[in-house]
Amino acid sequence: MDPEKMMTGISNEVLTLLKNMGKAKTPEEKLTHSKTIKNLCESLGVFLNLMSDMDLYDDDDHDDGPIPF
């Protein structure tokens, strides 16, 4: 599956759960939503770290070599 689609899906799910958590009545419901949101955010962090490590969003399209100082 495409990582960007997965990240978008996770982000949308987090937003939905945040809205639902605002409507929750009991502390147990809020705790459940909170734990789920935490897990989804951690999952999203895994993707962001992976992309950072892979340098997928590097703005340089070419390598000019080391920067001379």
N, CA, C and O atoms as a printed pandas DataFrame, in Angstrom:
     atom_number atom_name residue_name chain_id  residue_number  x_coord  y_coord  z_coord
0              1         N          MET        A               1    0.837   -1.173    0.000
1              2        CA          MET        A               1    0.000    0.000    0.000
2              3         C          MET        A               1    0.888    1.246    0.000
3              4         O          MET        A               1    1.987    1.236    0.556
4              5         N          ASP        A               2    0.415    2.283   -0.610
5              6        CA          ASP        A               2    1.141    3.538   -0.731
6              7         C          ASP        A               2    1.269    4.210    0.643
7              8         O          ASP        A               2    0.260    4.433    1.312
8              9         N          PRO        A               3    2.501    4.536    1.073
9             10        CA          PRO        A               3    2.681    5.164    2.391
10            11         C          PRO        A               3    1.930    6.486    2.547
11            12         O          PRO        A               3    1.423    6.783    3.628
12            13         N          GLU        A               4    1.856    7.274    1.486
13            14        CA          GLU        A               4    1.153    8.553    1.596
14            15         C          GLU        A               4   -0.340    8.344    1.823
15            16         O          GLU        A               4   -0.965    9.091    2.576
16            17         N          LYS        A               5   -0.916    7.326    1.174
17            18        CA          LYS        A               5   -2.336    7.024    1.389
18            19         C          LYS        A               5   -2.564    6.568    2.825
19            20         O          LYS        A               5   -3.566    6.922    3.446
20            21         N          MET        A               6   -1.628    5.779    3.347
21            22        CA          MET        A               6   -1.749    5.307    4.722
22            23         C          MET        A               6   -1.648    6.479    5.700
23            24         O          MET        A               6   -2.407    6.549    6.666
24            25         N          MET        A               7   -0.718    7.390    5.452
25            26        CA          MET        A               7   -0.569    8.553    6.329
26            27         C          MET        A               7   -1.802    9.435    6.275
27            28         O          MET        A               7   -2.242    9.954    7.301
28            29         N          THR        A               8   -2.358    9.608    5.096
29            30        CA          THR        A               8   -3.576   10.401    4.953
30            31         C          THR        A               8   -4.731    9.737    5.696
31            32         O          THR        A               8   -5.509   10.408    6.375
32            33         N          GLY        A               9   -4.836    8.438    5.565
33            34        CA          GLY        A               9   -5.889    7.698    6.257
34            35         C          GLY        A               9   -5.753    7.801    7.767
35            36         O          GLY        A               9   -6.742    8.005    8.470
36            37         N          ILE        A              10   -4.528    7.661    8.268
37            38        CA          ILE        A              10   -4.297    7.765    9.705
38            39         C          ILE        A              10   -4.634    9.177   10.182
39            40         O          ILE        A              10   -5.275    9.343   11.220
40            41         N          SER        A              11   -4.208   10.189    9.434
41            42        CA          SER        A              11   -4.485   11.580    9.806
42            43         C          SER        A              11   -5.983   11.846    9.848
43            44         O          SER        A              11   -6.475   12.491   10.774
44            45         N          ASN        A              12   -6.703   11.357    8.860
45            46        CA          ASN        A              12   -8.165   11.540    8.834
46            47         C          ASN        A              12   -8.828   10.838   10.015
47            48         O          ASN        A              12   -9.773   11.358   10.608
48            49         N          GLU        A              13   -8.326    9.663   10.346
49            50        CA          GLU        A              13   -8.886    8.921   11.475
50            51         C          GLU        A              13   -8.625    9.656   12.787
51            52         O          GLU        A              13   -9.494    9.688   13.658
52            53         N          VAL        A              14   -7.445   10.245   12.936
53            54        CA          VAL        A              14   -7.137   11.023   14.132
54            55         C          VAL        A              14   -8.099   12.203   14.257
55            56         O          VAL        A              14   -8.622   12.470   15.339
56            57         N          LEU        A              15   -8.329   12.904   13.156
57            58        CA          LEU        A              15   -9.249   14.044   13.192
58            59         C          LEU        A              15  -10.663   13.610   13.569
59            60         O          LEU        A              15  -11.334   14.283   14.351
60            61         N          THR        A              16  -11.106   12.506   13.024
61            62        CA          THR        A              16  -12.437   11.982   13.343
62            63         C          THR        A              16  -12.536   11.621   14.824
63            64         O          THR        A              16  -13.522   11.941   15.487
64            65         N          LEU        A              17  -11.505   10.953   15.329
65            66        CA          LEU        A              17  -11.527   10.561   16.738
66            67         C          LEU        A              17  -11.470   11.768   17.670
67            68         O          LEU        A              17  -12.079   11.757   18.740
68            69         N          LEU        A              18  -10.743   12.804   17.269
69            70        CA          LEU        A              18  -10.702   14.017   18.087
70            71         C          LEU        A              18  -12.088   14.647   18.190
71            72         O          LEU        A              18  -12.491   15.102   19.260
72            73         N          LYS        A              19  -12.810   14.671   17.082
73            74        CA          LYS        A              19  -14.177   15.199   17.105
74            75         C          LYS        A              19  -15.073   14.338   17.981
75            76         O          LYS        A              19  -15.885   14.853   18.749
76            77         N          ASN        A              20  -14.921   13.016   17.861
77            78        CA          ASN        A              20  -15.727   12.097   18.670
78            79         C          ASN        A              20  -15.386   12.212   20.152
79            80         O          ASN        A              20  -16.265   12.090   21.006
80            81         N          MET        A              21  -14.116   12.446   20.457
81            82        CA          MET        A              21  -13.701   12.574   21.850
82            83         C          MET        A              21  -14.343   13.813   22.471
83            84         O          MET        A              21  -14.682   13.809   23.655
84            85         N          GLY        A              22  -14.510   14.866   21.682
85            86        CA          GLY        A              22  -15.177   16.059   22.180
86            87         C          GLY        A              22  -16.635   15.823   22.503
87            88         O          GLY        A              22  -17.213   16.524   23.334
88            89         N          LYS        A              23  -17.233   14.844   21.853
89            90        CA          LYS        A              23  -18.645   14.521   22.092
90            91         C          LYS        A              23  -18.829   13.445   23.169
91            92         O          LYS        A              23  -19.950   13.185   23.607
92            93         N          ALA        A              24  -17.726   12.824   23.592
93            94        CA          ALA        A              24  -17.811   11.731   24.570
94            95         C          ALA        A              24  -18.327   12.256   25.908
95            96         O          ALA        A              24  -17.983   13.358   26.334
96            97         N          LYS        A              25  -19.143   11.459   26.547
97            98        CA          LYS        A              25  -19.779   11.867   27.800
98            99         C          LYS        A              25  -19.011   11.377   29.034
99           100         O          LYS        A              25  -18.821   12.124   29.994
100          101         N          THR        A              26  -18.580   10.136   28.997
101          102        CA          THR        A              26  -17.963    9.553   30.190
102          103         C          THR        A              26  -16.436    9.601   30.103
103          104         O          THR        A              26  -15.868    9.655   29.012
104          105         N          PRO        A              27  -15.786    9.582   31.254
105          106        CA          PRO        A              27  -14.319    9.546   31.250
106          107         C          PRO        A              27  -13.753    8.295   30.572
107          108         O          PRO        A              27  -12.676    8.336   29.978
108          109         N          GLU        A              28  -14.483    7.194   30.666
109          110        CA          GLU        A              28  -14.028    5.952   30.037
110          111         C          GLU        A              28  -14.004    6.090   28.515
111          112         O          GLU        A              28  -13.075    5.629   27.850
112          113         N          GLU        A              29  -15.039    6.732   27.979
113          114        CA          GLU        A              29  -15.083    6.966   26.529
114          115         C          GLU        A              29  -13.934    7.874   26.097
115          116         O          GLU        A              29  -13.277    7.626   25.086
116          117         N          LYS        A              30  -13.705    8.921   26.872
117          118        CA          LYS        A              30  -12.622    9.849   26.547
118          119         C          LYS        A              30  -11.270    9.157   26.638
119          120         O          LYS        A              30  -10.389    9.404   25.815
120          121         N          LEU        A              31  -11.100    8.297   27.627
121          122        CA          LEU        A              31   -9.848    7.558   27.767
122          123         C          LEU        A              31   -9.630    6.619   26.583
123          124         O          LEU        A              31   -8.517    6.512   26.067
124          125         N          THR        A              32  -10.679    5.951   26.160
125          126        CA          THR        A              32  -10.579    5.051   25.001
126          127         C          THR        A              32  -10.170    5.820   23.755
127          128         O          THR        A              32   -9.276    5.391   23.025
128          129         N          HIS        A              33  -10.818    6.955   23.508
129          130        CA          HIS        A              33  -10.470    7.780   22.352
130          131         C          HIS        A              33   -9.033    8.286   22.460
131          132         O          HIS        A              33   -8.289    8.296   21.479
132          133         N          SER        A              34   -8.661    8.702   23.663
133          134        CA          SER        A              34   -7.324    9.228   23.882
134          135         C          SER        A              34   -6.248    8.181   23.585
135          136         O          SER        A              34   -5.249    8.479   22.931
136          137         N          LYS        A              35   -6.457    6.967   24.065
137          138        CA          LYS        A              35   -5.488    5.892   23.811
138          139         C          LYS        A              35   -5.403    5.558   22.319
139          140         O          LYS        A              35   -4.320    5.316   21.786
140          141         N          THR        A              36   -6.545    5.549   21.665
141          142        CA          THR        A              36   -6.563    5.251   20.230
142          143         C          THR        A              36   -5.847    6.338   19.446
143          144         O          THR        A              36   -5.075    6.047   18.532
144          145         N          ILE        A              37   -6.104    7.595   19.804
145          146        CA          ILE        A              37   -5.436    8.714   19.129
146          147         C          ILE        A              37   -3.936    8.648   19.355
147          148         O          ILE        A              37   -3.156    8.882   18.433
148          149         N          LYS        A              38   -3.530    8.331   20.577
149          150        CA          LYS        A              38   -2.098    8.213   20.880
150          151         C          LYS        A              38   -1.446    7.141   20.007
151          152         O          LYS        A              38   -0.370    7.362   19.452
152          153         N          ASN        A              39   -2.086    5.998   19.885
153          154        CA          ASN        A              39   -1.541    4.908   19.063
154          155         C          ASN        A              39   -1.453    5.307   17.588
155          156         O          ASN        A              39   -0.466    5.008   16.915
156          157         N          LEU        A              40   -2.484    5.981   17.094
157          158        CA          LEU        A              40   -2.466    6.410   15.690
158          159         C          LEU        A              40   -1.371    7.455   15.446
159          160         O          LEU        A              40   -0.701    7.428   14.413
160          161         N          CYS        A              41   -1.195    8.369   16.395
161          162        CA          CYS        A              41   -0.147    9.384   16.243
162          163         C          CYS        A              41    1.243    8.746   16.268
163          164         O          CYS        A              41    2.140    9.170   15.540
164          165         N          GLU        A              42    1.414    7.730   17.108
165          166        CA          GLU        A              42    2.691    7.021   17.131
166          167         C          GLU        A              42    2.923    6.298   15.800
167          168         O          GLU        A              42    4.046    6.266   15.297
168          169         N          SER        A              43    1.880    5.729   15.243
169          170        CA          SER        A              43    1.991    5.069   13.942
170          171         C          SER        A              43    2.350    6.075   12.859
171          172         O          SER        A              43    3.179    5.791   11.994
172          173         N          LEU        A              44    1.738    7.234   12.903
173          174        CA          LEU        A              44    2.044    8.290   11.943
174          175         C          LEU        A              44    3.501    8.728   12.102
175          176         O          LEU        A              44    4.180    9.005   11.113
176          177         N          GLY        A              45    3.976    8.788   13.338
177          178        CA          GLY        A              45    5.373    9.139   13.592
178          179         C          GLY        A              45    6.336    8.145   12.986
179          180         O          GLY        A              45    7.412    8.528   12.527
180          181         N          VAL        A              46    5.968    6.869   12.974
181          182        CA          VAL        A              46    6.816    5.842   12.357
182          183         C          VAL        A              46    6.983    6.129   10.867
183          184         O          VAL        A              46    8.088    6.029   10.335
184          185         N          PHE        A              47    5.899    6.480   10.200
185          186        CA          PHE        A              47    5.971    6.801    8.773
186          187         C          PHE        A              47    6.812    8.044    8.532
187          188         O          PHE        A              47    7.622    8.087    7.606
188          189         N          LEU        A              48    6.612    9.056    9.370
189          190        CA          LEU        A              48    7.376   10.289    9.180
190          191         C          LEU        A              48    8.866   10.062    9.408
191          192         O          LEU        A              48    9.697   10.605    8.679
192          193         N          ASN        A              49    9.206    9.268   10.412
193          194        CA          ASN        A              49   10.616    8.943   10.643
194          195         C          ASN        A              49   11.195    8.136    9.494
195          196         O          ASN        A              49   12.336    8.359    9.087
196          197         N          LEU        A              50   10.426    7.211    8.976
197          198        CA          LEU        A              50   10.875    6.408    7.842
198          199         C          LEU        A              50   11.135    7.287    6.628
199          200         O          LEU        A              50   12.149    7.135    5.948
200          201         N          MET        A              51   10.217    8.206    6.360
201          202        CA          MET        A              51   10.395    9.094    5.215
202          203         C          MET        A              51   11.599   10.010    5.425
203          204         O          MET        A              51   12.327   10.319    4.481
204          205         N          SER        A              52   11.799   10.436    6.654
205          206        CA          SER        A              52   12.942   11.282    6.962
206          207         C          SER        A              52   14.240   10.509    6.727
207          208         O          SER        A              52   15.196   11.038    6.160
208          209         N          ASP        A              53   14.260    9.259    7.169
209          210        CA          ASP        A              53   15.443    8.429    6.987
210          211         C          ASP        A              53   15.710    8.126    5.516
211          212         O          ASP        A              53   16.861    8.025    5.091
212          213         N          MET        A              54   14.633    7.983    4.746
213          214        CA          MET        A              54   14.788    7.647    3.333
214          215         C          MET        A              54   15.029    8.876    2.480
215          216         O          MET        A              54   15.386    8.749    1.309
216          217         N          ASP        A              55   14.841   10.069    3.041
217          218        CA          ASP        A              55   15.065   11.321    2.322
218          219         C          ASP        A              55   14.145   11.454    1.110
219          220         O          ASP        A              55   14.560   11.931    0.054
220          221         N          LEU        A              56   12.883   11.025    1.274
221          222        CA          LEU        A              56   11.941   11.094    0.160
222          223         C          LEU        A              56   11.557   12.517   -0.198
223          224         O          LEU        A              56   11.227   12.804   -1.349
224          225         N          TYR        A              57   11.599   13.404    0.777
225          226        CA          TYR        A              57   11.170   14.772    0.521
226          227         C          TYR        A              57   12.357   15.726    0.443
227          228         O          TYR        A              57   12.259   16.883    0.854
228          229         N          ASP        A              58   13.448   15.251   -0.071
229          230        CA          ASP        A              58   14.624   16.088   -0.255
230          231         C          ASP        A              58   14.356   17.045   -1.407
231          232         O          ASP        A              58   13.961   16.620   -2.493
232          233         N          ASP        A              59   14.571   18.336   -1.175
233          234        CA          ASP        A              59   14.290   19.337   -2.200
234          235         C          ASP        A              59   15.338   19.363   -3.307
235          236         O          ASP        A              59   15.060   19.856   -4.400
236          237         N          ASP        A              60   16.515   18.852   -3.053
237          238        CA          ASP        A              60   17.551   18.822   -4.089
238          239         C          ASP        A              60   17.294   17.673   -5.042
239          240         O          ASP        A              60   17.261   16.513   -4.630
240          241         N          ASP        A              61   17.112   17.989   -6.307
241          242        CA          ASP        A              61   16.915   16.941   -7.308
242          243         C          ASP        A              61   18.243   16.421   -7.844
243          244         O          ASP        A              61   18.274   15.412   -8.550
244          245         N          HIS        A              62   19.312   17.085   -7.523
245          246        CA          HIS        A              62   20.620   16.654   -7.986
246          247         C          HIS        A              62   21.631   16.832   -6.867
247          248         O          HIS        A              62   21.418   17.594   -5.924
248          249         N          ASP        A              63   22.727   16.115   -6.994
249          250        CA          ASP        A              63   23.779   16.188   -5.988
250          251         C          ASP        A              63   24.937   16.963   -6.531
251          252         O          ASP        A              63   25.585   16.542   -7.490
252          253         N          ASP        A              64   25.208   18.115   -5.915
253          254        CA          ASP        A              64   26.322   18.943   -6.355
254          255         C          ASP        A              64   27.608   18.593   -5.639
255          256         O          ASP        A              64   28.631   19.246   -5.845
256          257         N          GLY        A              65   27.570   17.578   -4.807
257          258        CA          GLY        A              65   28.746   17.226   -4.043
258          259         C          GLY        A              65   28.765   17.972   -2.723
259          260         O          GLY        A              65   27.806   18.658   -2.371
260          261         N          PRO        A              66   29.845   17.836   -2.008
261          262        CA          PRO        A              66   29.922   18.502   -0.694
262          263         C          PRO        A              66   29.967   20.025   -0.835
263          264         O          PRO        A              66   30.440   20.564   -1.835
264          265         N          ILE        A              67   29.469   20.685    0.182
265          266        CA          ILE        A              67   29.474   22.150    0.178
266          267         C          ILE        A              67   30.855   22.615    0.632
267          268         O          ILE        A              67   31.290   22.273    1.731
268          269         N          PRO        A              68   31.546   23.388   -0.198
269          270        CA          PRO        A              68   32.885   23.838    0.202
270          271         C          PRO        A              68   32.801   24.956    1.250
271          272         O          PRO        A              68   31.932   25.825    1.180
272          273         N          PHE        A              69   33.698   24.917    2.197
273          274        CA          PHE        A              69   33.755   25.952    3.217
274          275         C          PHE        A              69   35.090   26.636    3.188
275          276         O          PHE        A              69   35.335   27.546    3.981
